[in-house]
């Protein structure tokens, strides 16, 4: 009996020591080491890839933002503020989701099949809106000019980037709304177009937040 109690006590003490050691190593030392290495090697990414403007954090290069006008009385969906470059559609998890306006509570795709009526209606409506919004005096957007990312949300619904093709068809509209020469705005897009990662991974892309910050600075100078 005494031997049984003694053995049980030894096992419990050994288990408690293992728990304490693993808690310190895995719960304190390892996180501190990883955090320290991350802050030393790539602090920007470790801190959320923050983007700053006017001395304050205005977003992350990894998360898309909406550029809309304030809701009017009776409106359920805000209208886009057309003086800014617009990102991808914000359907996220669907029209009834809390993620419809780049809300960071949830992220995910619409999970609709290619022949789903809701998805077809969304894409059709988005394409008409892109053509209408970006066709200005002296420049008309053709249906064939509209790229896929202009009418579909990303897998997460939070994509911060658009294709150079989508940025290009917005240039004339942005220039007109802000009273800028088209050439200046086009140059801005070209300067903020990133190529494929390592030259072969992914597609060329334009970060919408960074582009709009540069646009704001350009408008201020003019």
C-alpha positions, 0 to 999 in steps of 0.5 A: 500500500505504501509503495503504491502511494509512493509510486503514485506520488512520484508519477504525479510529481514527475508529471507536474515538473514536466508540465511546468518545464513545457509551459515555460519552454513552449509558452514563454521562451519559444514565443519570446524567441520567435517574436524577437527573431521576427522583430529583428529580421522582418519587423514590418511583416511581424507587425502586420505589414502596416501602411502609414500615411500622415504619420499614422497607421491607415491599414495593412498591405495585406487587407483590402479596404472599401472606398465608398461614399457615406450611406444616404438615407434609405440606402443599404449599400453605399455607392463607391467614391469614384475619385479613388481607385476601387478594389475588388467586389466585396461579396465575401461570404455572400450578400447577407454576410458580415463580411460584405464591406471588408469587415474583418470578423470573417473571411471567405469565398462565396462558394458559389459554382460557376452556374449559380444564379446568384453569382451570375447576377453579381458578376453581370451587375458588377460588369455593368457598373465597371463599364458605366463608372469608368466610361468618361468623356473621350474614353469608353470601357468595352466589355472585353476590357473588364478583367475577371478581378473587377467583377469577382471577389477573392477567395478571402474576400479581403484581397488588397490588390487588383490587376494592372488591367483593372487599374488601367481602366480606372485611370481616366475616371480617377483623372477626371474626378480629381482634375489631373492629367491622365498621363500623371495618373497612369504613371502613378499606376505604373509606379505601383505595379509589382511584378510576379514574386521571384519573377514567376510566382503569382501575377502582376498586381497593384496594391489599392491602398498604397496607390490611393495614398500616392493619389492623395499626395499627387492631388495635394501637390496639384 
